[in-house]
Amino acid sequence: MVQFYLEGERVSEFVAHLMNHKTVYAPHRKGQKSFSFERTQNPADVVLDYPRTMHSVKKYFLPPREELLTFDLKKNDFETSDIPVCDAIFLGVHSYDLAAVGRLDYNFTVGSPERNYLTRRQDAIFIGVSFEPDKYHFSGSVGIRPEDNTGCDIFLTKLFDGYVLEVLTPTGQELMEGMDLPAHEAGKPATGHFHQHIFVPQAKLSEIMERSYDNPVWEETAEKCVGCGTCNLVCPTCYCFNVEENVDITVTKGNRERHWDGCMLRKFSEVAGGEVFRESLASRQRHRIFRKFKYISDQTGQPWCVGCGRCTAYCTAGISIVSIVNRLIGEYERAAVAPV
Amino acid sequence: MNLSELKTPAELEDLYHPVMAEIKEVKRLSAMETYYRVELPGGEDLGHMPGQFVELSIFGVGEAPFSVSSSPTLKGSFELGVRRAGMLTDVLLRQQPGTKIGIRGPFGNGIDVEKFKGKDVLIVAGGIGLVPMRSMINYVIDNRDQFGKLIICYGSKSENDLLFTDELAQWDKDPSIDYHVTVDHGSESWQGNTGVITTLIPRLDLDLANTVCCICGPPVMYRFVLMSLKSKGLSDESIYMSLERRMKCGVGKCGHCQINHSYVCQDGPVYHYPDIKSMQEAL
């Protein structure tokens, strides 16, 4: 594996080099503590040292709104909308967000593979960057280390004054052509440790969830929860969507669009006639957590939560996914050792 | 997952692409329900099994799942029975024969008719639950020699809400069908049974070892019908049920129809009771 040294001073030069090849999406500062993946216009806007973006790169492969078809109401006919290929470089992606892309790849491939997602996703190039876990990250507990470069074409590991740049694929190699960097001979620094942990592996978590279906934690969490769906909105592995029609003001044409939806919203499980199959917030909280640690995980063996910490960091009611899960683990283990 | 193992996305079918089908016939079934006969381009068969559903759309209004009411033995077109329950069904109600609508599907597993062959078939349908069950009833009628007795229990709010009344009269007359009907509230002129659907079950003459049952009705009905069937002595293994959820995409992607881990549009809407007994969101 080839390793180079990318001096901190030369990051902008590197970004400019990439922009000569392709469109570059990278984290940009949006406020004092807020970061967002944006299309890079100016290399100086790219921030590689950031805790997390509010939304992951999911938004490029499963856009918040996506046109499925356009219709002509006079002719009562339609045309399928073109889905553009996302032939771009995603620079500065953290390992948990790339792991989340892997989860979405599964969801949009299993059963009926979905043209829309896969078209956007197929040509994406990823340049990962290591991160320093903050008070919300717990990806280490779900097997995703900050230095994990799975799925990357190039990976950057933060040094004190720059980055170790590893070229991992032929695509990565092509990208580096014309970018002259010195070799990096020394090793890589150890990445920081996590401050948040889930204390059991997935295999056991599945069993714990099974036993926790009627745990009071769901009701108690629901007392705080306002049902706003922010946790769904910011989750990099949430992929549920709704489909709606938009009619032009002329009432002659319009489109059918899908947009992100969330299982925390009351209307999510509503059917015609008004029946809501997951009426209580407690049942919706349980569904959300089970979707991350049980339902899909039982099929794949992997947790469907990647430990990014977004749902907790952005929760409008201060609900922590780690606290919920650790409480279930704690109660399970106490029950297991309790005398019969 | 290695995406390169897949077909290139350009070769993949667009899962959300409807086919423009034509409404051939519209009939009022009751104050709230309407019958539609729909023809696909070129009179192609829908290729469904009893219990499956389609996604029906009207541009500018929306798309929603509807059970197919006709048996696959009906060729050249298929039938729907639609309750007026929202904007899409309101607009659908105003459509005349000749109108084109979008159709995707059929979706879902449908009834595994092989499991019913050679057995007595018990259908328990409440209200609009008759619409999907009618696909199975007519399938059995059209393949009479492949099944044992056909027993139908149908419950409705009132006699005015009874659907497919012409067919009900035929089933009642047919000596090979054991047909029972009840209404929750009968008017003075109603001569038949009064009471909820479970009142029909104790009187049934069932060959318990050789009967397979399929249930479909409003959410509140299942638990009570199950209790009645169990006290009648029917085993869990002989019970199937069709469940309603919000199958928005039909292809196992959008998440709306989930019952615990199960996507109703993929694993259902027809479930074998032993498979969902432990799924707490199911019933």
Chai-1 contact restraints between the chains, C-beta under 6 A:
chainA,res_idxA,chainB,res_idxB,connection_type,confidence,min_distance_angstrom,max_distance_angstrom,comment,restraint_id
A,L68,B,Y16,contact,1.0,0.0,6.0,A-B,restraint_1
A,F71,B,F59,contact,1.0,0.0,6.0,A-B,restraint_2
A,L73,B,G60,contact,1.0,0.0,6.0,A-B,restraint_3
A,N76,B,K100,contact,1.0,0.0,6.0,A-B,restraint_4
A,T80,B,D14,contact,1.0,0.0,6.0,A-B,restraint_5
A,T80,B,H17,contact,1.0,0.0,6.0,A-B,restraint_6
A,D105,B,M1,contact,1.0,0.0,6.0,A-B,restraint_7
A,Y106,B,M1,contact,1.0,0.0,6.0,A-B,restraint_8
A,G111,B,G252,contact,1.0,0.0,6.0,A-B,restraint_9
A,S112,B,L15,contact,1.0,0.0,6.0,A-B,restraint_10
A,S112,B,V251,contact,1.0,0.0,6.0,A-B,restraint_11
A,P113,B,L6,contact,1.0,0.0,6.0,A-B,restraint_12
A,P113,B,L12,contact,1.0,0.0,6.0,A-B,restraint_13
A,E114,B,L15,contact,1.0,0.0,6.0,A-B,restraint_14
A,R115,B,P9,contact,1.0,0.0,6.0,A-B,restraint_15
A,R115,B,L12,contact,1.0,0.0,6.0,A-B,restraint_16
A,R115,B,D14,contact,1.0,0.0,6.0,A-B,restraint_17
A,L118,B,P9,contact,1.0,0.0,6.0,A-B,restraint_18
A,T119,B,P9,contact,1.0,0.0,6.0,A-B,restraint_19
A,Q122,B,P9,contact,1.0,0.0,6.0,A-B,restraint_20
A,C240,B,C254,contact,1.0,0.0,6.0,A-B,restraint_21
A,C240,B,G255,contact,1.0,0.0,6.0,A-B,restraint_22
A,F241,B,C254,contact,1.0,0.0,6.0,A-B,restraint_23
A,E245,B,G60,contact,1.0,0.0,6.0,A-B,restraint_24
A,E245,B,G62,contact,1.0,0.0,6.0,A-B,restraint_25
A,V247,B,G60,contact,1.0,0.0,6.0,A-B,restraint_26
A,G254,B,G60,contact,1.0,0.0,6.0,A-B,restraint_27
A,V271,B,R246,contact,1.0,0.0,6.0,A-B,restraint_28
A,A272,B,A85,contact,1.0,0.0,6.0,A-B,restraint_29
A,A272,B,G86,contact,1.0,0.0,6.0,A-B,restraint_30
A,G273,B,A85,contact,1.0,0.0,6.0,A-B,restraint_31
A,E275,B,P219,contact,1.0,0.0,6.0,A-B,restraint_32
A,Y295,B,H261,contact,1.0,0.0,6.0,A-B,restraint_33
